[in-house]
Amino acid sequence: MASLRLEHISKMFGRTTVLDDISLHAADGEFVVLLGPSGCGKSTLLRIIAGLEQQTSGTVRIGEEIVDALPPRERDIAMVFQQYALYPHLTVRENLAFGLKMRKEPPAVIEARLAEVAKLLEIEDLLDRKPKELSGGQRQRVAMGRAIVRKPKLFLFDEPLSNLDARLRASMRVELKKLHRRLQATIVYVTHDQVEAMTLGDTIVILDQGRIQQIGAPEQIYQEPSNPFVASFIGSPPMNLIEGQIRCVEEGFEFRAGNFVLGLPLRSGEASRLDGKPAILGIRPEDIALSAPPTPSVERPATIDLIENLGADCLVYLIVDGQRLIARASSVPPQQAGETCTVFMSFSKFHVFIDGRRIA
Amino acid sequence: MHMQSLTRAPRTQADRHTGRLMILPMLVVVSVFSLYPAVDSFLLSLHRWFLGLPSLGRPFVGLDNYREFLQDPIAHQALLVTAGFVLASTALELLLGLGIALVIHEHFVGRGGVRAAILVPWAIPTVVASQMWRFLANDQYGAINLVLFGDDIGAYVPWLADPWSAFGIIVLADVWKTSSFAALLILAGLQLIPDDLYDAARVDGATAWQRFWHLTLPLLKPALLTALLFRTIDAFRVFDLVFVMTQGGPGDATQVIQFYGYKTLFTEGRVGYGTTISVTVFVVILMLSFLYVRMVGSKLLERRAT
């Protein structure tokens, strides 16, 4: 295994900038998830790491070695593709052995590795089948097996679970996590699914429009999103974002959006600079409570627009001083849709963004 | 897999009736233009009939014509020439077609133009192409001689007068004309191979040659077999090239079986025996077709299902 370091990677297709100055580091054994909406450049970045695509500028290091000039076969990486890309004319056994054969490994070594991987992934019974005789989940295992059997320095996963149905995806996710723990492998994993990112990643890299929006541990990304994009991209339902203005008042600061006014816990040193600035206030649905929380909070009267019962918890669609907010409640509130209630919002859970950056 | 997913809605009696009505015109056309001539030819081949000698009538002779065919050394020679032509032209066309297909499958500036240009020879009518090659191979003003020997007129070779070179020129003309057809079929096969597989193979460590040998060729097998089928059958029926360029000569060096049949029937007026030769060609091609369809057909379906 090895670490991976990307330094100022940019990629242009013609005049379109697909990736803009991407720098990141994956430590030896780290599970890094590249997360972003489709078209954000995450797959292109993965292909650049693999050597399937050449960056316009910047450097890729695997271990200590600069690999920019090396073709994929000399980078000692393995990749799992979204469509699995299993060789349709070869049996599972031949698919697994393909890479080792191409590298002219002795048959005894191939045989031993094959047995090891087949056992690890529990695909011993499938070895003599062709890919078309396998289910989606089985193909997925074989595709992973083909990567693992080579014992590469680095694993690259390109949305490997996106072709599976929801139930299978959940179970494969758990297996992947176990597999990572067992192999202690360095993994770069591309996905647009935030659940996969949150559950699998040691580090999440959020990409949008070819730029890194934030790099951080899952909790950090969730609790301290660095800009409104990250705030709205992570979390389901997404964070409530209200566009308004910062005002300097006698008691400190307040956030104002039409009739919606909230006092803000900002340090007063920033006073003059912030006064009158347009700002975005963010509150996660679970930070809006329908009963008084133990922490200091503001309360507001609200009208209930709609209640969605999800079973484990429920979503309450509210109108607070003219603003539409979604709250997540652990139990169905006693009020009906159309009735009023009181909501509580903790000061410490406010997210404030000015000029696209987080300030609190 | 796909076959099963296309489950049929239950048909009513009226539906079946409409269905039959709709295929009726096609059945009529096929019967009049294919079935009737084939059956009639077979019946003709069981008779002795000389065109110029009506007084002899058209006696039924059973399989006499076929017995004669089995013992006719000229027919055997013609079959041999045909087999040689089929082998040489099909092999060269598939090889060249594969090469062309691989080139025009790549991305490069002007690919569309090259693809169109490649198809030009195939679009030219065979008779015109044959005439052109006859000119090219001419012993006095042929371009082949000009390119090879320039002003040295003494060295000019009468290509179509030598048995081997005449055969070679005919193969060359056929290869020139139909390689692009093979290329087209093979290109279609190439386009069916997902790019992902090549990416996977590159990451797996396969060199360009290994990718060609372990991925492209095996995955191209159905397309190659299809091209082989079409080219073999076409080559076996070769007639116009020979008719225009050599009339089967020099001697019987380029007399392919179809041309021998034509000569027997129309020049010599031996309708019964000439038809026997045609029927034989028909049967050989029919068997070839069955063989290939059994070999290729199942594979093609299998490929679709993945």
Interface residues (C-beta under 8 A of the other chain):
Chain A: R47 A50 G51 L52 P71 P72 R73 I77 A78 M79 F81 Q83 A85 L86 Y87 P88 H89 F98 G99 M102 R103 P131 K132 R146 R150
Chain B: M1 P194 D196 L197 D199 A200 A201 R202 V203 D204 G205 A206 T207 Q210 H214 L215 P218 L219 A305 T306
